[in-house]
Amino acid sequence: MREWTVAATVQNIPVITEAVDRELETLDCPKHALRQINVALDELLSNIANYAYTPDTGDMTIRMDFDEPSGVVSLTFIDRGVADNPLEHEDPNVTLTAED
């Protein structure tokens, strides 16, 4: 298991991404899987950095586990920010044009 804890800022997204990439490369992770993981990392870390602690700041922890027999990697994202439940938000207006 590997674990990284950094300040939950947009500036730290590349730091975490590079650290996870290095670990995945040592596990011979296929390039297409690495790209998909990077997209997910960017989305999850951006959400934590931009919304979890606003307007305050805090930390985010990323834990990476590797199950060697199955070849499965698990990433866990931990923060102590404000919880968000998308079901509590109003439904978006899907009748608007893309410009609106």
C-alpha positions in Angstrom: 0.0 0.0 0.0 1.1 3.5 -0.8 -0.4 6.7 0.6 0.0 10.3 -0.2 -1.3 13.3 1.8 -1.1 16.8 0.4 -2.9 20.1 0.7 -6.2 19.9 -1.3 -5.1 22.4 -3.9 -5.3 22.4 -7.7 -1.5 22.9 -7.7 -1.1 19.5 -6.1 -3.0 17.5 -8.7 0.1 17.0 -10.9 2.1 16.0 -7.8 -0.4 13.2 -7.0 -0.9 12.2 -10.6 2.9 11.8 -11.1 3.3 9.8 -7.9 0.4 7.4 -8.9 1.8 7.1 -12.4 5.3 6.2 -11.1 3.8 3.4 -9.0 1.5 2.1 -11.8 4.5 2.1 -14.2 6.4 -0.2 -11.8 3.4 -2.5 -12.0 3.5 -2.5 -15.8 0.1 -0.9 -16.0 -1.1 -0.7 -19.7 -0.9 2.7 -21.2 -4.6 2.9 -22.0 -5.5 2.0 -18.4 -3.0 4.6 -17.2 -4.7 7.3 -19.3 -8.1 6.3 -18.0 -6.9 6.4 -14.4 -5.4 9.9 -15.1 -8.7 11.2 -16.2 -10.4 9.8 -13.1 -7.6 11.2 -10.9 -8.0 14.6 -12.4 -11.7 14.7 -11.9 -11.7 13.4 -8.4 -8.8 15.5 -7.2 -10.2 18.6 -8.9 -13.5 18.1 -7.1 -11.8 17.8 -3.7 -9.5 20.7 -4.4 -12.3 23.0 -5.6 -15.2 22.1 -3.4 -14.4 20.0 -0.3 -13.2 22.8 1.9 -14.4 26.0 0.3 -13.7 28.6 1.4 -11.2 27.0 3.8 -8.4 24.6 3.1 -7.5 21.1 4.2 -5.8 17.9 3.2 -6.5 15.1 0.8 -5.1 11.6 1.0 -4.9 9.1 -1.8 -4.3 5.5 -0.9 -3.2 3.0 -3.5 -3.5 -0.7 -2.9 -2.4 -3.5 -5.2 -3.7 -7.1 -5.0 -0.9 -9.0 -6.7 -2.8 -12.3 -7.3 -5.6 -10.6 -9.2 -3.6 -7.7 -10.6 -6.2 -5.2 -9.3 -5.2 -1.7 -8.2 -7.6 0.2 -5.9 -7.4 4.0 -5.3 -9.1 5.5 -2.3 -9.7 9.2 -1.9 -10.0 10.7 1.6 -10.8 14.2 2.6 -12.5 15.8 5.6 -14.3 18.4 3.6 -18.0 19.2 3.4 -20.0 16.3 2.1 -21.9 16.8 -1.1 -25.0 14.8 -2.1 -25.9 15.4 -5.7 -29.4 14.1 -5.0 -30.0 17.2 -2.9 -29.4 19.6 -5.9 -32.0 20.8 -8.2 -32.2 18.9 -11.5 -30.4 20.7 -14.3 -32.5 22.3 -17.1 -31.7 19.9 -19.9 -33.9 21.9 -22.4 -31.4 24.8 -22.6 -29.0 25.1 -25.5 -25.3 24.4 -24.9 -24.6 28.2 -25.0 -27.1 28.8 -22.3 
